Amino acid sequence: MHNKSVTLLFCNEQDQSLREALNSAAKNYLLKANDHRYADMGMFLKLVLLLTFNVVFYVVALHQQSGYLFFLCYFLFITSALLLAINVVHDASHQVFFKTAKANIWLNRIITIPLGIDPECWRIRHVIQHHPYTNIEYYDLDIDYNGVLRQTPFQVHHWFMRYQHYYWPFVAGMTFPTIIWCFDWQDRLGLKFNKNKFSHNGFRGWMAFLIIKFLHVSIAIIIPYVICPQFSLWFILFTYCLSQFFASLIFVILILGSHWAKATFYQAPANHCMPHGPTQHVFNTTLNWRLKSPILEYWLGGLNLHLTHHIYPGFSHRHYQNLTFIIQQIAKQYHLDYQEINLYELFKQQQIFLKSMGKKP
């Protein structure tokens, strides 16, 4: 029987030398650049710019008489909220936007309101459950069995999953709505992980959770309905759902392939001790993918350099380009399989993976 409450360990001592080499190289890089791990002025300008776009698109949407223009501006409002989450919330969840934990917590509480995802629930799912246990059955909640997609060779197979490489974009598009209206509530109730992992588990934690949800519903649905009587509630709800669907689709397509393509999946050993180290585990389960444009990569918040992020989660994504070069050099020294593909290959590998998992075992 599986017991998720038991801590899973990584036992390979050779991994310690690899980790020390990576940490030493990153430390030297910061010293030479006379820099730090956190956000710089460029990152703060990015935050202000994205926040400005978010507010402007929202205000412009509320002043539209045309349903088509309202839908377009509202969609851009949700899309800019997604970019804020990718570029700001992600770093703040890892405590690398501001230098103080409290500032990162408050930043996340504010920035996640337009998108609607609870920042504390997401932090636990991503930082505490996903990062240490990537692609490990039952421990990594990102690959939790959902009865619709088969994401590991250890999960139950149903006949319709042979078509999952066709219908998976629909599942990807439903990820954000499911998190907002289902998973967040399950997590806060402690149905998926121990409630003690929350920073505040009692009344204070519930109040922060409910206030964020209330503000999201107010901004995303109630205020548009009150200010725009020319649009029915059903039209506003339709606009909200479709905007969330496409934002979710974009995010999941870009991030899931980083752990699906050419990756390895694991079950926890009976002795709860993995046969390799945590850094080796990252190379086994994660890859980087590249675009031809560094500018586009910058506005993706380092989402494409996912292996780099898993190796150096304690660095702002503004460092990922330089850290990727460090990883490439050290991977050669240690004869590690560093994987980097382009966007086309990422999509291709996603399809190969889904087809293989959709076959009856």
C-alpha positions in Angstrom: 0.0 0.0 0.0 1.2 3.5 -0.8 1.5 6.0 2.1 2.0 9.5 0.9 2.6 10.8 4.5 6.0 8.9 4.5 8.8 11.2 3.4 10.5 10.1 0.2 14.3 10.3 0.3 17.0 10.4 -2.4 20.0 8.2 -1.6 22.7 8.5 -4.1 25.8 10.1 -2.5 27.5 10.8 -5.9 24.8 13.4 -6.5 26.3 15.5 -3.7 29.4 16.3 -5.9 27.2 17.3 -8.8 25.1 19.6 -6.6 28.2 21.2 -5.1 29.6 21.8 -8.6 26.4 23.5 -9.8 26.1 25.6 -6.6 29.7 26.7 -6.8 29.4 27.7 -10.5 26.3 29.7 -9.8 27.9 31.4 -6.8 30.9 32.4 -8.9 28.6 33.6 -11.7 26.9 36.0 -9.2 30.2 37.2 -7.8 31.7 38.0 -11.2 28.5 39.8 -12.2 28.3 41.6 -8.8 24.6 40.5 -8.7 22.1 38.7 -6.5 19.5 36.0 -7.0 16.4 38.2 -6.8 14.5 40.5 -9.1 16.2 43.6 -10.5 15.0 46.9 -11.9 14.1 45.2 -15.2 11.9 42.7 -13.4 10.1 45.5 -11.5 9.5 47.3 -14.8 8.1 44.1 -16.2 5.8 43.8 -13.3 4.6 47.3 -13.6 4.1 47.0 -17.4 2.1 43.7 -17.2 0.1 45.1 -14.3 -0.7 48.2 -16.3 -1.8 46.1 -19.3 -4.0 44.0 -17.0 -5.7 47.0 -15.5 -6.1 48.9 -18.9 -7.6 45.9 -20.7 -10.0 45.4 -17.8 -11.1 49.0 -17.7 -11.5 49.2 -21.5 -13.6 46.0 -21.5 -16.0 47.6 -19.0 -16.5 50.6 -21.4 -17.4 48.5 -24.4 -20.9 48.5 -26.0 -20.0 45.8 -28.6 -20.0 42.2 -27.4 -17.1 41.3 -29.7 -14.9 44.1 -28.3 -15.9 43.3 -24.8 -14.9 39.7 -25.4 -11.5 40.7 -27.0 -10.6 43.1 -24.2 -11.7 40.7 -21.5 -9.7 37.9 -23.1 -6.6 40.2 -23.1 -7.3 41.0 -19.4 -7.1 37.3 -18.5 -4.1 36.7 -20.8 -2.2 39.5 -19.1 -3.1 37.9 -15.8 -1.6 34.7 -17.0 1.6 36.5 -18.0 1.7 38.0 -14.5 1.4 34.6 -13.0 4.2 33.2 -15.2 6.6 36.1 -14.8 5.9 37.2 -11.2 3.8 34.7 -9.2 6.2 31.8 -10.1 9.2 33.7 -8.9 7.5 35.0 -5.8 6.3 31.4 -4.9 9.9 30.4 -4.8 10.8 33.5 -2.7 13.0 35.0 -5.3 11.1 38.1 -6.5 11.6 40.1 -3.3 14.2 39.3 -0.7 11.7 39.0 2.1 9.1 36.2 2.4 6.3 38.5 3.6 6.7 40.8 0.5 6.5 37.7 -1.8 3.4 36.4 0.0 1.6 39.7 -0.3 2.7 40.2 -3.9 1.2 36.8 -4.8 -2.0 37.4 -3.0 -2.6 40.6 -5.1 -1.3 39.4 -8.4 -3.3 36.1 -8.4 -6.7 37.8 -7.9 -7.5 38.4 -11.6 -6.7 34.7 -12.5 -8.4 33.3 -9.5 -5.9 30.6 -8.4 -5.2 30.6 -4.7 -1.4 31.4 -4.3 -0.9 29.3 -1.1 -2.5 26.2 -2.5 -0.5 26.6 -5.7 2.7 27.1 -3.7 2.3 23.9 -1.9 1.4 21.9 -5.1 4.2 23.4 -7.1 7.1 24.1 -4.6 6.5 21.4 -2.0 4.9 18.5 -3.9 6.0 18.9 -7.6 9.6 20.1 -7.4 11.1 17.5 -5.1 9.0 14.6 -6.5 8.7 15.3 -10.2 7.1 12.4 -12.1 6.9 10.2 -9.0 3.5 8.5 -8.8 1.3 9.8 -5.9 3.9 12.4 -4.7 3.9 14.7 -7.7 0.3 16.1 -7.7 0.8 17.5 -11.3 0.5 13.9 -12.6 -2.2 12.8 -10.2 -4.6 10.4 -11.8 -7.8 12.1 -12.9 -9.6 9.4 -14.8 -9.4 11.2 -18.1 -5.6 11.4 -19.0 -3.2 8.6 -18.3 0.1 10.4 -17.6 2.2 7.5 -16.2 2.6 3.8 -17.0 1.4 3.0 -13.5 -2.1 4.5 -13.9 -5.3 2.8 -14.7 -6.1 2.5 -18.4 -9.5 3.0 -19.9 -10.5 2.3 -23.5 -11.1 5.9 -24.5 -7.6 6.9 -23.5 -6.4 5.5 -26.8 -7.7 8.9 -28.1 -6.2 11.1 -25.5 -3.6 12.6 -27.9 -6.7 14.0 -29.7 -8.8 15.3 -26.8 -6.0 16.3 -24.3 -6.2 20.0 -25.3 -9.7 20.1 -23.9 -8.4 18.6 -20.6 -5.5 21.2 -20.7 -8.0 24.0 -21.2 -10.0 22.9 -18.2 -7.0 22.9 -15.9 -7.3 26.4 -14.6 -11.1 26.3 -14.1 -10.7 23.0 -12.2 -8.0 24.4 -10.0 -10.0 27.6 -9.2 -13.3 25.9 -8.5 -12.3 22.4 -7.3 -8.7 21.7 -6.5 -8.1 24.9 -4.4 -11.1 24.0 -2.2 -10.0 20.3 -1.9 -6.5 21.5 -0.9 -7.7 24.0 1.7 -9.9 21.2 3.2 -6.8 19.0 3.4 -8.1 16.3 1.0 -5.0 16.1 -1.1 -2.1 16.9 1.3 -1.6 17.5 5.0 -3.1 20.9 6.0 -0.1 21.6 8.2 1.8 22.5 5.0 -0.1 25.7 4.9 1.5 28.8 6.3 -1.7 29.5 8.1 -4.0 26.6 8.6 -6.8 27.9 10.8 -9.2 30.9 10.7 -6.5 33.2 9.3 -5.7 30.9 6.5 -9.4 30.4 5.6 -10.1 34.1 5.7 -7.2 34.8 3.3 -8.5 32.1 1.0 -12.1 33.3 1.0 -11.2 36.9 0.5 -9.1 36.1 -2.5 -11.9 34.0 -4.0 -14.5 36.7 -3.3 -12.3 39.4 -4.9 -11.8 37.2 -7.9 -15.5 36.6 -8.4 -16.2 40.3 -7.8 -13.6 41.6 -10.4 -14.1 38.8 -13.0 -17.9 38.5 -12.9 -19.9 40.7 -10.6 -18.4 44.1 -11.5 -18.7 43.5 -15.3 -22.3 42.4 -14.8 -23.2 45.6 -12.7 -21.3 48.1 -14.9 -22.3 46.5 -18.3 -26.1 45.9 -18.2 -26.0 45.7 -22.0 -24.5 42.2 -21.6 -26.4 39.3 -20.0 -24.9 37.4 -17.1 -24.7 34.3 -19.3 -22.6 36.2 -21.9 -20.2 37.4 -19.1 -19.9 33.9 -17.7 -19.3 32.6 -21.2 -16.6 35.2 -21.8 -15.0 34.4 -18.4 -15.0 30.6 -19.0 -13.7 30.8 -22.5 -10.9 33.2 -21.6 -9.9 31.0 -18.7 -10.0 28.0 -21.0 -7.6 29.5 -23.5 -5.3 30.9 -20.8 -5.1 27.4 -19.3 -4.6 25.8 -22.6 -1.6 28.0 -23.4 0.0 27.5 -20.0 -0.4 23.7 -19.9 0.8 23.1 -23.5 4.0 25.1 -22.8 4.8 23.6 -19.4 3.6 19.9 -19.4 5.8 18.9 -22.3 8.8 19.8 -20.2 8.1 16.7 -18.0 6.4 14.5 -20.6 8.9 14.6 -23.5 11.7 12.0 -23.2 11.0 11.8 -19.5 11.1 8.9 -17.0 8.4 8.1 -14.5 8.8 6.5 -11.1 7.0 4.7 -8.3 8.2 5.2 -4.8 10.4 2.2 -3.7 9.3 0.1 -0.8 12.1 1.5 1.4 11.0 5.1 0.4 14.5 5.8 -0.9 15.1 6.6 -4.5 18.2 4.9 -6.1 19.5 8.2 -7.4 20.1 11.8 -6.1 17.7 14.7 -6.4 19.8 16.6 -9.0 20.1 13.5 -11.1 16.4 13.1 -10.8 15.9 16.5 -12.5 17.9 15.5 -15.5 15.9 12.2 -15.7 12.5 14.0 -15.6 12.8 17.5 -17.1 14.2 19.2 -20.2 14.6 22.7 -21.7 13.1 23.8 -24.9 14.1 26.9 -26.9 12.7 29.5 -29.2 14.6 31.4 -31.8 13.8 34.7 -30.1 15.4 35.5 -26.7 12.8 38.3 -26.4 9.9 35.9 -26.5 11.7 33.6 -24.1 12.1 36.6 -21.7 8.3 37.3 -21.7 7.6 33.6 -21.1 9.2 34.1 -17.7 11.8 31.3 -18.3 8.9 28.8 -18.6 10.7 27.1 -21.5 14.0 26.7 -19.5 12.3 24.3 -17.2 15.2 22.1 -16.4 17.2 25.2 -15.5 14.4 26.2 -13.2 14.3 22.8 -11.4 18.1 22.9 -11.0 18.1 26.5 -9.7 14.6 27.2 -8.2 16.2 29.7 -5.8 17.1 32.1 -8.7 14.9 34.7 -10.5 14.2 33.7 -14.0 16.2 36.7 -15.3 19.3 34.5 -14.6 18.1 31.4 -16.5 20.0 32.1 -19.8 23.3 32.3 -18.0 22.5 29.4 -15.6 21.6 27.2 -18.6 25.1 27.7 -20.0 26.5 26.6 -16.6 24.3 23.5 -16.6 25.4 22.5 -20.1 29.1 22.7 -19.1 28.7 20.8 -15.9 26.5 18.2 -17.6 29.4 17.4 -20.0 31.8 17.0 -17.1 29.6 14.6 -15.3 28.5 12.8 -18.5 24.8 13.6 -17.9 22.1 13.5 -20.5 21.2 17.2 -20.8 18.1 17.5 -23.0 17.2 20.6 -25.0 14.7 20.7 -27.9 12.9 23.2 -30.0 9.2 24.0 -29.7 8.2 21.8 -32.7 10.0 18.9 -31.2 8.3 19.6 -27.9 4.8 19.3 -29.5 5.9 16.2 -31.4 7.2 14.5 -28.2 4.0 15.4 -26.4 2.0 13.5 -29.0 4.4 10.5 -28.9 4.1 10.4 -25.1 0.3 10.7 -25.0 -0.1 8.0 -27.7 2.2 5.6 -25.8 0.3 6.2 -22.5 -3.0 5.8 -24.3 -2.1 2.3 -25.5 -3.6 -0.6 -23.5 -0.7 -2.0 -21.3 
